[in-house]
Amino acid sequence: MNESEISNLTSAMLLAKPNGDNYKKKVADAVKHIHSHCDVPKNTVAIVLGSGLGAFASRVKVYHSFKTSEIPHFPTPSVEGHGGRVTFGTLGDRPVALIEGRVHLYEGWPVEWVTFYVEILRQLGIKVLILTNSAGGINPDFNVGDLCLIRDHINFMFETRLNRYGMEPRLRHVGFYDKDLSEVIYRTANECKITLRQGVYAGVKGPCYETKAEIRMLQACGADLVGMSTVPEVVAANFHHMRVAAVSLVTNKATGISECKLSHDDVKKTAESAREKFDYFLEMVINKHLAW
Protein backbone atom coordinates (compact mmCIF):
# COMPACT_ATOMS: atom_id res chain seq x y z
CA MET A 1 0.00 0.00 0.00
CA ASN A 2 1.22 3.55 -0.70
CA GLU A 3 1.26 6.34 1.92
CA SER A 4 -2.07 7.79 0.76
CA GLU A 5 -3.81 4.42 0.99
CA ILE A 6 -2.36 3.81 4.46
CA SER A 7 -3.54 7.27 5.57
CA ASN A 8 -7.05 6.63 4.25
CA LEU A 9 -7.15 3.22 5.94
CA THR A 10 -5.99 4.68 9.26
CA SER A 11 -8.65 7.40 9.08
CA ALA A 12 -11.33 4.82 8.34
CA MET A 13 -10.32 2.69 11.32
CA LEU A 14 -10.35 5.69 13.67
CA LEU A 15 -13.96 6.32 12.64
CA ALA A 16 -14.92 2.66 12.67
CA LYS A 17 -16.55 2.28 16.07
CA PRO A 18 -20.25 2.64 15.30
CA ASN A 19 -23.10 2.51 17.74
CA GLY A 20 -25.51 -0.39 17.47
CA ASP A 21 -28.15 1.24 15.25
CA ASN A 22 -25.52 2.79 12.99
CA TYR A 23 -23.76 -0.56 12.61
CA LYS A 24 -27.00 -2.31 11.67
CA LYS A 25 -27.65 0.34 9.03
CA LYS A 26 -24.19 -0.19 7.54
CA VAL A 27 -24.83 -3.93 7.34
CA ALA A 28 -28.20 -3.24 5.69
CA ASP A 29 -26.54 -0.88 3.17
CA ALA A 30 -24.05 -3.57 2.19
CA VAL A 31 -26.74 -6.24 1.87
CA LYS A 32 -28.91 -3.95 -0.25
CA HIS A 33 -25.99 -3.27 -2.59
CA ILE A 34 -25.30 -6.98 -3.05
CA HIS A 35 -28.98 -7.75 -3.66
CA SER A 36 -29.13 -5.00 -6.28
CA HIS A 37 -26.54 -6.87 -8.35
CA CYS A 38 -27.27 -10.55 -7.77
CA ASP A 39 -29.58 -13.06 -6.16
CA VAL A 40 -28.22 -15.21 -3.33
CA PRO A 41 -29.87 -18.65 -3.06
CA LYS A 42 -30.68 -19.76 0.49
CA ASN A 43 -28.59 -22.95 0.12
CA THR A 44 -25.43 -20.94 -0.62
CA VAL A 45 -22.30 -22.09 1.21
CA ALA A 46 -19.98 -19.28 2.30
CA ILE A 47 -16.23 -19.91 2.23
CA VAL A 48 -13.58 -17.64 3.70
CA LEU A 49 -10.24 -17.92 1.89
CA GLY A 50 -7.33 -17.20 4.22
CA SER A 51 -3.77 -15.97 3.65
CA GLY A 52 -2.49 -17.05 0.25
CA LEU A 53 -5.48 -19.33 -0.39
CA GLY A 54 -7.44 -17.08 -2.75
CA ALA A 55 -6.57 -19.06 -5.89
CA PHE A 56 -9.48 -21.38 -5.10
CA ALA A 57 -11.74 -18.71 -6.59
CA SER A 58 -10.59 -19.74 -10.08
CA ARG A 59 -12.59 -22.98 -9.69
CA VAL A 60 -15.87 -21.15 -9.28
CA LYS A 61 -18.24 -20.22 -12.11
CA VAL A 62 -18.75 -16.57 -11.22
CA TYR A 63 -22.02 -14.71 -11.65
CA HIS A 64 -20.93 -11.61 -9.77
CA SER A 65 -17.71 -10.54 -8.08
CA PHE A 66 -17.33 -7.36 -6.04
CA LYS A 67 -14.18 -5.62 -4.93
CA THR A 68 -14.62 -5.07 -1.21
CA SER A 69 -14.19 -1.34 -1.87
CA GLU A 70 -17.34 -1.46 -4.06
CA ILE A 71 -19.57 -2.70 -1.22
CA PRO A 72 -20.69 0.10 1.12
CA HIS A 73 -18.73 0.14 4.41
CA PHE A 74 -17.00 -3.20 3.67
CA PRO A 75 -13.45 -3.16 5.14
CA THR A 76 -10.67 -3.79 2.63
CA PRO A 77 -7.72 -6.05 3.57
CA SER A 78 -4.28 -4.46 3.59
CA VAL A 79 -2.26 -7.65 4.13
CA GLU A 80 -0.59 -9.30 1.15
CA GLY A 81 -2.23 -12.59 0.23
CA HIS A 82 -5.75 -11.32 1.00
CA GLY A 83 -7.44 -10.52 -2.30
CA GLY A 84 -10.20 -8.18 -1.16
CA ARG A 85 -13.13 -9.55 -3.15
CA VAL A 86 -16.57 -10.97 -2.42
CA THR A 87 -17.61 -13.41 -5.14
CA PHE A 88 -20.90 -15.19 -5.79
CA GLY A 89 -21.12 -18.13 -8.15
CA THR A 90 -21.46 -21.88 -8.37
CA LEU A 91 -19.15 -24.81 -7.81
CA GLY A 92 -20.78 -27.62 -9.73
CA ASP A 93 -24.41 -27.43 -8.65
CA ARG A 94 -23.72 -25.71 -5.34
CA PRO A 95 -24.10 -21.92 -5.02
CA VAL A 96 -21.17 -20.43 -3.12
CA ALA A 97 -20.12 -17.09 -1.69
CA LEU A 98 -16.38 -16.51 -1.42
CA ILE A 99 -14.87 -14.03 1.02
CA GLU A 100 -11.47 -13.60 -0.62
CA GLY A 101 -9.35 -12.26 2.19
CA ARG A 102 -10.27 -10.82 5.58
CA VAL A 103 -9.27 -7.97 7.84
CA HIS A 104 -7.66 -8.64 11.21
CA LEU A 105 -7.57 -7.19 14.68
CA TYR A 106 -3.81 -6.72 14.28
CA GLU A 107 -4.42 -4.29 11.41
CA GLY A 108 -6.22 -2.04 13.88
CA TRP A 109 -9.78 -2.93 12.92
CA PRO A 110 -12.31 -3.20 15.76
CA VAL A 111 -13.97 -6.59 16.12
CA GLU A 112 -17.20 -5.19 14.61
CA TRP A 113 -15.42 -4.84 11.28
CA VAL A 114 -13.48 -8.09 11.48
CA THR A 115 -16.88 -9.81 11.70
CA PHE A 116 -18.73 -7.44 9.34
CA TYR A 117 -18.90 -10.01 6.55
CA VAL A 118 -20.49 -12.54 8.94
CA GLU A 119 -23.32 -10.09 9.63
CA ILE A 120 -23.79 -9.62 5.87
CA LEU A 121 -23.86 -13.37 5.20
CA ARG A 122 -26.44 -13.79 7.93
CA GLN A 123 -28.67 -11.07 6.46
CA LEU A 124 -28.32 -12.69 3.03
CA GLY A 125 -29.81 -15.85 4.54
CA ILE A 126 -26.65 -17.96 4.33
CA LYS A 127 -26.55 -20.66 7.01
CA VAL A 128 -23.31 -22.56 6.31
CA LEU A 129 -19.85 -21.05 6.75
CA ILE A 130 -16.51 -22.76 6.12
CA LEU A 131 -13.46 -20.77 7.18
CA THR A 132 -9.89 -21.40 6.09
CA ASN A 133 -6.68 -19.89 7.35
CA SER A 134 -2.92 -20.25 7.39
CA ALA A 135 -1.58 -21.23 10.80
CA GLY A 136 1.60 -22.05 12.64
CA GLY A 137 2.01 -25.63 13.77
CA ILE A 138 2.53 -26.10 17.51
CA ASN A 139 1.90 -29.84 17.66
CA PRO A 140 5.28 -31.42 16.82
CA ASP A 141 3.52 -34.11 14.78
CA PHE A 142 2.17 -31.51 12.36
CA ASN A 143 4.20 -30.86 9.22
CA VAL A 144 4.36 -27.81 7.00
CA GLY A 145 1.77 -28.27 4.27
CA ASP A 146 -0.61 -30.33 6.42
CA LEU A 147 -4.30 -29.53 6.53
CA CYS A 148 -5.93 -29.50 9.95
CA LEU A 149 -9.61 -29.58 10.87
CA ILE A 150 -10.22 -27.24 13.79
CA ARG A 151 -12.22 -29.08 16.45
CA ASP A 152 -12.05 -26.32 19.08
CA HIS A 153 -10.28 -23.05 19.77
CA ILE A 154 -8.71 -21.02 22.56
CA ASN A 155 -9.55 -17.32 22.39
CA PHE A 156 -6.42 -15.40 23.34
CA MET A 157 -7.72 -12.40 21.39
CA PHE A 158 -10.08 -11.64 24.29
CA GLU A 159 -12.54 -9.90 21.98
CA THR A 160 -15.82 -11.05 20.48
CA ARG A 161 -18.90 -9.42 19.00
CA LEU A 162 -20.79 -10.60 22.08
CA ASN A 163 -19.13 -7.79 24.04
CA ARG A 164 -21.08 -5.21 22.03
CA TYR A 165 -24.57 -3.78 21.80
CA GLY A 166 -26.31 -6.04 24.30
CA MET A 167 -26.07 -9.19 22.19
CA GLU A 168 -27.79 -11.86 24.27
CA PRO A 169 -27.41 -14.48 25.57
CA ARG A 170 -23.73 -13.86 26.18
CA LEU A 171 -23.31 -16.55 28.81
CA ARG A 172 -24.15 -19.84 27.19
CA HIS A 173 -22.34 -23.11 26.63
CA VAL A 174 -21.68 -23.65 22.94
CA GLY A 175 -19.89 -26.04 20.63
CA PHE A 176 -18.61 -23.54 18.10
CA TYR A 177 -17.81 -26.03 15.34
CA ASP A 178 -20.70 -27.96 13.82
CA LYS A 179 -20.12 -31.66 14.48
CA ASP A 180 -21.92 -32.98 11.40
CA LEU A 181 -20.27 -30.49 9.05
CA SER A 182 -16.85 -31.26 10.51
CA GLU A 183 -17.46 -34.98 10.06
CA VAL A 184 -18.34 -34.40 6.39
CA ILE A 185 -15.01 -32.62 5.95
CA TYR A 186 -13.09 -35.35 7.76
CA ARG A 187 -14.78 -38.10 5.76
CA THR A 188 -14.06 -36.28 2.51
CA ALA A 189 -10.36 -36.15 3.38
CA ASN A 190 -10.31 -39.91 3.94
CA GLU A 191 -12.06 -40.56 0.63
CA CYS A 192 -9.61 -38.25 -1.17
CA LYS A 193 -6.68 -39.95 0.60
CA ILE A 194 -5.59 -36.61 2.04
CA THR A 195 -4.09 -36.54 5.52
CA LEU A 196 -6.26 -34.25 7.61
CA ARG A 197 -5.01 -33.48 11.09
CA GLN A 198 -7.40 -32.48 13.85
CA GLY A 199 -6.66 -30.06 16.62
CA VAL A 200 -7.22 -26.98 18.75
CA TYR A 201 -6.55 -23.55 17.25
CA ALA A 202 -5.21 -20.75 19.45
CA GLY A 203 -6.37 -17.37 18.21
CA VAL A 204 -3.97 -14.55 19.13
CA LYS A 205 -4.12 -10.86 18.32
CA GLY A 206 -0.69 -10.34 16.76
CA PRO A 207 0.73 -8.52 14.93
CA CYS A 208 4.06 -10.11 15.86
CA TYR A 209 4.70 -13.82 15.57
CA GLU A 210 4.72 -15.56 18.93
CA THR A 211 7.81 -15.87 21.13
CA LYS A 212 9.22 -19.24 22.21
CA ALA A 213 7.81 -18.65 25.70
CA GLU A 214 4.36 -17.91 24.30
CA ILE A 215 4.43 -21.08 22.22
CA ARG A 216 5.38 -23.11 25.31
CA MET A 217 2.41 -21.56 27.11
CA LEU A 218 0.06 -22.38 24.21
CA GLN A 219 1.36 -25.95 24.19
CA ALA A 220 0.63 -26.25 27.89
CA CYS A 221 -2.90 -24.96 27.23
CA GLY A 222 -3.50 -27.72 24.68
CA ALA A 223 -3.16 -25.78 21.43
CA ASP A 224 -2.05 -27.57 18.26
CA LEU A 225 -2.08 -24.51 15.99
CA VAL A 226 -1.79 -20.76 16.32
CA GLY A 227 -3.04 -17.93 14.13
CA MET A 228 -4.37 -14.38 14.10
CA SER A 229 -7.83 -14.81 12.60
CA THR A 230 -10.95 -17.00 12.53
CA VAL A 231 -11.99 -16.99 16.21
CA PRO A 232 -14.00 -13.71 16.19
CA GLU A 233 -15.80 -14.77 13.01
CA VAL A 234 -16.59 -18.24 14.37
CA VAL A 235 -18.04 -16.76 17.55
CA ALA A 236 -20.19 -14.27 15.61
CA ALA A 237 -21.44 -16.90 13.17
CA ASN A 238 -22.24 -19.33 15.96
CA PHE A 239 -24.21 -16.64 17.79
CA HIS A 240 -26.38 -16.34 14.68
CA HIS A 241 -26.88 -20.12 14.59
CA MET A 242 -24.88 -20.63 11.41
CA ARG A 243 -23.29 -24.04 10.83
CA VAL A 244 -19.55 -23.47 11.07
CA ALA A 245 -16.42 -25.48 10.27
CA ALA A 246 -12.82 -24.38 9.86
CA VAL A 247 -9.68 -25.80 8.25
CA SER A 248 -6.12 -24.56 8.71
CA LEU A 249 -3.19 -24.97 6.36
CA VAL A 250 -0.02 -25.40 8.40
CA THR A 251 2.28 -22.93 6.66
CA ASN A 252 5.11 -22.94 9.19
CA LYS A 253 6.29 -24.51 12.41
CA ALA A 254 5.76 -22.16 15.33
CA THR A 255 8.69 -20.41 17.01
CA GLY A 256 10.62 -22.86 19.16
CA ILE A 257 9.14 -25.85 17.31
CA SER A 258 11.41 -24.82 14.44
CA GLU A 259 14.50 -22.65 14.66
CA CYS A 260 13.74 -21.07 11.27
CA LYS A 261 12.99 -17.35 11.25
CA LEU A 262 9.31 -16.76 10.46
CA SER A 263 8.09 -14.45 7.70
CA HIS A 264 4.84 -13.74 5.88
CA ASP A 265 6.61 -14.47 2.58
CA ASP A 266 7.18 -18.05 3.73
CA VAL A 267 3.49 -18.34 4.63
CA LYS A 268 2.52 -17.28 1.10
CA LYS A 269 5.05 -19.65 -0.50
CA THR A 270 3.75 -22.62 1.49
CA ALA A 271 0.17 -21.72 0.63
CA GLU A 272 1.10 -21.61 -3.04
CA SER A 273 2.90 -24.97 -2.90
CA ALA A 274 -0.14 -26.57 -1.23
CA ARG A 275 -2.59 -24.91 -3.60
CA GLU A 276 -3.49 -27.93 -5.73
CA LYS A 277 -4.16 -30.19 -2.75
CA PHE A 278 -6.09 -27.52 -0.86
CA ASP A 279 -8.22 -26.50 -3.84
CA TYR A 280 -9.06 -30.08 -4.80
CA PHE A 281 -9.99 -30.97 -1.24
CA LEU A 282 -12.20 -27.93 -0.71
CA GLU A 283 -13.94 -28.47 -4.04
CA MET A 284 -14.68 -32.08 -3.09
CA VAL A 285 -16.11 -30.97 0.25
CA ILE A 286 -18.42 -28.43 -1.37
CA ASN A 287 -19.40 -30.18 -4.57
CA LYS A 288 -19.62 -33.83 -3.58
CA HIS A 289 -20.59 -34.04 0.05
CA LEU A 290 -22.60 -31.03 1.19
CA ALA A 291 -26.07 -32.39 0.43
CA TRP A 292 -28.29 -29.74 1.99
N, C-alpha and C positions, 0 to 999 in steps of 0.2 A: 504494500500500500504506500502511496506517496504521502507527503506531509499534509496536504489538503484533505485527503480522504481520512487520515488519522484524526485530524482536527474535527472533521464533521462527525466521525464516529464517537469521539470523546464527548462532543456537545450533546449528541443524541442520548448517550448513556447517562449523562448528568440530568437529563430531563425525563428519564425513563422510569420514574417511580410513580405510576398513576394511582389514583384512588380507585376503589372498587367499581363504581359506576363508569368511570372513564375507561378503565381497563376493559370492561364488558363491551363498551361501545367500540373500542379499537378491534376487539375480536370480531364483533359483528360487521365492522367495515371490511375486514379482510375476507370474511366468509362471503359477504355480498359480492365482492370483487371476483372471487373465484367462481361463484355461481353465475355471474354474468358472462363468463367465458366458457364454462363447461358444466356438464352434469356429473354428479358423483354418485354412482350406484351405492346402495346401502351395504352390499357385500364386498365393498372395496377393502383390501388389506393395505395398511400403511406400513412402509418400511423406511427406517432411518438409516442412511448410509454414513458410516463413521469415517474417521481420518483415512484418506487414501483409498476408500472403498467405493467411490462414486462411479467407477467404470461399469458397475452393474446396470446402470441406467441404459446402456447401449442395447441391452437385451429386451427392453420394453418397447412395444408398439405405442408410440406417443400420440395422444389426441390433444393435449395441451401442456405446455411447459412454461412456467413463469420464472423469471429471475426474482429472487426474493425482494429486490429493490422495487419491483413492479407491484407487489402486493402491499396495500396500505399497512403501515406500522410494522411490517415484518422485519425482524432484525437480520442483518446481513453478516455472514461469517467473515472474519478477517484472517483466520488461520489458514495457511497453505494446506491443500488437501481436502478442503471443505468447499464444494462447488458453488453453493449459494443458489440453488434452484428448487422449485417445487413442481413435480411432474406428475401428471395424471395420464394413465394409459392402461394397456392390458398386457399381461404375460400369459400367453396361451388364451384360455377362456376366463382368466381371473382378472378383474379390474384391480389396479394397484395405484397407490399414491406414494411417490418417492419424495422423502425429505433429503435432499442431496447436500449434506453438510449441516452443522448445527452451530449455535453460539454457546459459549461456556461462561461459567462464573469467573474463571480466571482472566477472561477478557474484560471484566468489569461490568458485565451485564447482571442486573438483578435477576433473581430467580423467576420473577414474573415473565421475563422475556426469554429466558432459557426454555421455559415450558410453554411459550406462546403458541407454538405449532400444535401442541397437544390440545389446547383449548379450541383451536381451529378445527382439528380433526374431529373432535367431539361434536362440535356444532354442525359439521358436515354429515354427521350420522355414522361415522366410521367406528367400528367396535373392536377391530383387531389391529394390534400394533406390534411389529417386530423391530427391535432396535439392534443395531450393530455398532461395534466400536473397536478401536485398536487399544490394546492393553499391555501392561508389563506383566510378565510371568513371575509370580512369587513362589508358587509350588515348584520345587526342584525337578519334579517329573515332567513339567510342561516344557515343550521345546518351541523355539521360535518358528512361526508358521502354523502352529496348532490352532484349531478352532476349539472354543470352549463354550458350552451352554451354561449360562448363568442360572444357578438354582436359587441363589439368595444374595443379598448384598449387605455391606456394612456402610452406613452413611457417616463418613467423616467429613462431609461437606457442611453438616449441621444447618442446612437450609432446605425447606420444602415449601411448596405452594400452600400447604396447610397452615402455615404461620400467618397467612394473610386473609384479610377481608372476612373473618368469621366463618371460614369454610368448616362445616361440621358434617359428621362427627370427627374430631381430630384424634380422639383417644379410642382407637379400635384395633383389635388384633387382625392383621391381614397377612395373607400369603401373596406377595406382590407379583409373583410369576405364575401364570396360569399353568396348572399341572398338565392338563390335557394337551394344550398347545406345545408345551415343552416336550412332552412325550412324542408328539408327531415329529418334532424336529430331531429328537434323538433317534427315533426309528428310521427316519429318512437317511440319517448319516450311516446307520448300519447297512441299509439297503444299497447305498451308494459306495459302500466300503471306504468311507472316510472316517478317520479317527476323530471322534468328538469328545473332548474332555468335558468334565462337569466340575463346577466349583463355585466359590463365593467371591464376589467382586467387591473390592473396597473402593468406594468413591471418595476421592480427595479433591480439594479445591484447586491445587496448583498455585501459581503457574510453574513452579520449579519441579523438576523430577525429585523423587523422594530420596532422602539420605539413607545410608546403611542402617542407622539406628531406627528410622521410621519403618523401614522394611522389616526389621526384626520385630518391631512392635506389631505390625500388621500380620506377620506370620503367627505370632503368639495369639492374636485375636481370631485366627482361623481363616484368614484371607488367602485365596489362591491366585488372585489377579488384582491389579491396581490400575485405576484410570481416573480421568478428570471429567467424566460425562455420565450420562445415562440415568443415574440415581434420581435426580430431580424429576426427570421426565417419566420414569417408571412410577414414582409416587403419585404424580399428578394424574397419569392415565388410570392408575388403579383406583384412585378416588372417584373417578368418573365411570367406574365399572367396565373399563375396557379390558379385553383379554390381551395380556402382555407376555412377551417372551423376549429374551435378549441373548445375543451371541457375540463373543469377543474373538478377535484375531490376536493371537499373542505375537506382537511385533518386536518384542525385545525381552530379555531377562532383566528383572528389576535390579537396582543397585545393590551390590553385595551378593546377589545370586550369580551375577557375572561381573567381572572386573572391567568390562568394556565401558567406555564413556558413552553416555546416552545422548542421542540427538533426534530431533524431529525428522531430519533427512533420512535417518535409518528406519524410522517408523514408516515413512512413505515408501522406501525401497522394499521393505518386507511386504507391505500391503500390495505393492505391484507384483512382486514375485509370487504371491499367493492368490493373485487375481482369478486365475482360471478355476482353481479349486473352489474358492469362495463363491464365485458367480454361479458355477454349475450347481453347487450345493443349495444355494439360496433359491435358485430357479426351481429345483426339484421340490423344495419345501413348499413353495407357493403354488406351482402349477400342477403337481401330482398328488399332493397329500392334504391340502387344505380344503376339505369338502364341506363347506358351509353354504 
